[in-house]
Amino acid sequence: MQSRDALPGVTFIILATFLVNYLVNLAGTDEPATPGINPESIAATTQPIVEVDLQAIRRTLSPARMLRNDAVDRYRLEIESLIESGEDLEARTLLTRHAARANAEGDRKSLGYILALIGEISFEARDFAAARIYLDESLRHFIDSGDPIGEAYAYMQLGRMHIKSRSVARHAAEAYNLMLLARYQLSHFQYDAAVTNLQRVVEASLAIDRFGTAASALTSLARAFRSTGRTQDAEQALFRAAELHAASGRDLIANGILDELHAAGVDPYIVDRHRDAVDTALAQFQADTRQVVQARDYRTLYYQYRNSGQDERAWSFRVQAAQALAQTSSRAMYYRQPDVMAILYNSNFAMANARRYIDQARSLFETQGADVLAERAGALESSIF
């Protein structure tokens, strides 16, 4: 068993220790307390287990080198500069236009590969819901057109998507568990250790777009700073937490933090300056929300017209949906995310799915004599955990 698989046990030990201390204090007895676990011992023994490896996160999040395929190489070259500059949604819009053209021309093979490429871009950007839609659709086109190499290619990309989603889920769980440990350390006056761990939680959470977790960690970090007399650092942590809450549409929480800082005597000019930043973040959230809703409406029209046999008109709405999303900020797709326990639980199925898809890809490549691609698909199994 890998050490990171012990994360739920670490959390249980910490929470159990809290409960024991609470019950003993509540009883008010003069009898000697049941020997507990030394906080320093807990910190020492659990630290390696819940440590967040920021380098590992960066490796996970770095886009993999795009798999070569003659059917889509020209499209890859066309979007390469957009991907490098982080304009994933623009790249998806451009490819959606190409997909609409391929559909109009009846070029099912090109359509399948373009959709697979959009799916790849989506999961590299951690938009796993969109990636699944595009890759499943790509797979259907390959199956319907009798293209086993394309079918294997889609299976391989589905495997890579599940590997990626599992990695992100594990990093999210590691960050969350480290935050629990840091809060335990904070409650037991281990301020230096708590500060170090909370700062790592913030960095790790922002790297995987878990803005709510980062904001929560910043609030705890402010408490640690205040406890050690670092008042200015505490204020900066709270200002940053307020802006993250605002960027996620949590206006009441964001403004509540600023109101508390104002009531605590923080310079009103500084508070007002950060309130402007909060208002700007909220305005961006509202604008993005409108675009996302519009994109959803366009997608609904796409399915309606496609189901009625009006393919050309349907695809025009799909292009408009992509264009609407391209006008949002890069943060738009991460506003609302499931609880960390939900994504970790769901990622358990990702491991089995990844193995199944990769096995299917390798088998199909082998039957078609595509030995290089079969070997490449098989090599992905080492990434499944």
Secondary structure as UniProt FT lines:
FT   HELIX           3..6
FT   HELIX           7..27
FT   HELIX           39..50
FT   HELIX           54..61
FT   TURN            70..72
FT   HELIX           73..84
FT   TURN            85..86
FT   HELIX           88..104
FT   TURN            105..106
FT   HELIX           108..124
FT   TURN            125..126
FT   HELIX           128..144
FT   TURN            145..146
FT   HELIX           148..187
FT   TURN            188..189
FT   HELIX           191..207
FT   TURN            208..209
FT   HELIX           211..227
FT   TURN            228..229
FT   HELIX           231..247
FT   TURN            248..249
FT   HELIX           251..263
FT   TURN            264..265
FT   HELIX           268..307
FT   TURN            308..309
FT   HELIX           311..326
FT   TURN            330..331
FT   HELIX           332..334
FT   HELIX           340..367
FT   TURN            368..369
FT   HELIX           371..379
FT   HELIX           380..383
//
